[in-house]
């Protein structure tokens, strides 16, 4: 199928590169430092996100009535992501993509008319209020409670954690319990939450790399009207799973990052001496770089095949979990080895090698977060065990 679109993909790639060259922020993205650190950076990011929507680099897959493009093909999104990664340009906020998908799928006409234009103009950044201190990857165990009031509104109390971008988001996707704890999946409901609603408190969580990407969020008697309900009462599990499948495949679809890491590893290794000897002359170093390259190529091949099977409706249960594991764990192994290798010798004063080493350190510090976000590797393997292999559910303690 991909061959049928070769000319279209090449033209789209050229157009993406032109838009990036003309409009993207000039400062390259640092892995693990994607949230804005100053008001000026935030304004520049919002300007760029609005350009991405206006130019069809994002949101082109939406229905035309909401700004989508008739000529759009799913493979265009893959090309866009690869070009943004190669240029080290900011990619769309994951939670904005998630919110768009869920509003289009589950939102009322009023919700679509209210929120979709504000997403396209970058007036609204979104965050995800799913994980909790004792319910991270096991969303069915969450305890934040939404109690229905007599006028159709809901009073919400609870705590969320790992709220990416919550400190600069205008809107949040909230999952709360409306049924009993024993009902687990069947007692959850999804809400669209203005982040300036009284009773919401955001506290920063600083990453090991020194960045403010995450937050913990406290909800104290937060009252939301009936218009905040997304989907049906007690239907939140279906909403959440639809969104997480998009998020997991989005993580796996970023495998172009692996080639970029390997390029940086080679640049750094060529300028590195250990005991006065260039490390690229060591057989064990050359072998390990070759092994990591093979792992990255395998991840890329799986994701490419996964995209093709999805396009023709032949994807298998758990494919997105495999893509997520392959990307995040290979990313971790490459960056971990690179930092270990660089730390074992003398890098010298080659500016390209120094810049590559800094990027590899950023990647290493961010890599553990990647194995957790969108569902931890352990949860992904559990999904594969159940959905792909048909193994029974493990007994709950």
C-alpha positions, 0 to 999 in steps of 0.5 A: 500500500505504501508504494501507491502513495510514494509521490504523495508522501514525497510531496508531503515531506517536502511541504512539511520541511518547507513549513518547518523552515519557515515557521518552526521555533529556532531553538531545537527541542530537548528530550524531556524539556518540551514544556515551556519554561518561560512565557516567551517560550510558551507564546512561541509554542502556541504560535507554532501549534496554531501554524501546524493546524493551519498548514495541515501538519496536525488535525488534517485527519479530522472531519472536513467540517472541523478543519480536516483535509480531504486529501489527507492520508494516514501515512502523511502523519507518519511522514510529518512526525519523522520530519519534525523529529529530524528537524528537532522541531516541537511536535504536537502535545500528546494530550491535545491529540488525545483530547481531539480524538476523544471529543470527535469520537464521544463529544456532543455537537456543542462540545465539538463546536466549543473546544475544537476551534480553540484546539486548532488556534492553540488557545487551549492546551490540554492535559490528562487527569487519569493516573493517581498515586495508587492507580497509575497504570491500573486505571480501574483502581482509581479512587477520585470520586464524582458524585451526581448532584440534583441539578445534573452537575457533579462534585469531584474530590480526589488526587491525580499525579503525573499530570503532564503539562497541567501547569500551562493547560487550559483544559483537562480530560478527567477520569473519575469514579461514579460507581462503586470501587468493586465495579472497577471498569464499569463505574468510571466516567470521563469529564472535560475540565476547565483547569481554572475551575475553583477547587483545582490545585496544581503542584509541580513535580520536577524531573531528574533532568531538572524540567517541569513537565509533570504535576500532581493535581488536587481536586477539592469539591470541584463542581462540574456542570452536566456539559462537562460529561464526555460520553455516558455516565459509567462509560468512561472506561471505553473513553479512556481505552480509546484514548490510550490506544492512540497515545500508545501508538503515538509513542511507538510511532516515534521510532525515528527518534531511535535513528537520531539517537544512534547518529548522536552515539556515532558522532560522540564515539568518533571523538571519544578516547579511552586510555588514549585509544579511540573507542571506535577502534574497540571491537566490543564498542563497534559490536554493541553499536551494531546490535543497537542499530539492529534493534532500532531497525527491528522496531522501525520495521515492526511499526511500519508493518503495524501501520500497514496492517491498521490501514487495511484492517488486519491489525492484531490485538496488542500491536500498539503495545508491542510498538510502545515497548519496542520504541521506549525500551530500545530508546532506553538501551541506546541512551543508557549505553551512550551515557555509559560509554561517554562517561568512560573516556575523554570526549575532547572539544569537538563541538558536534560531539559535545552537543551530541553528548548533551542530547544523549544525556537528555535522552537517558534522563528522559528514557525511564519516563518513556517506559512508563508514560502511556502505560508501563512496559509491565502493563504492556506485557500484561496486555499482550499476555491477555489479548494476544496469547489468551492467557488468564487474568492473574488473580488479584491479591 
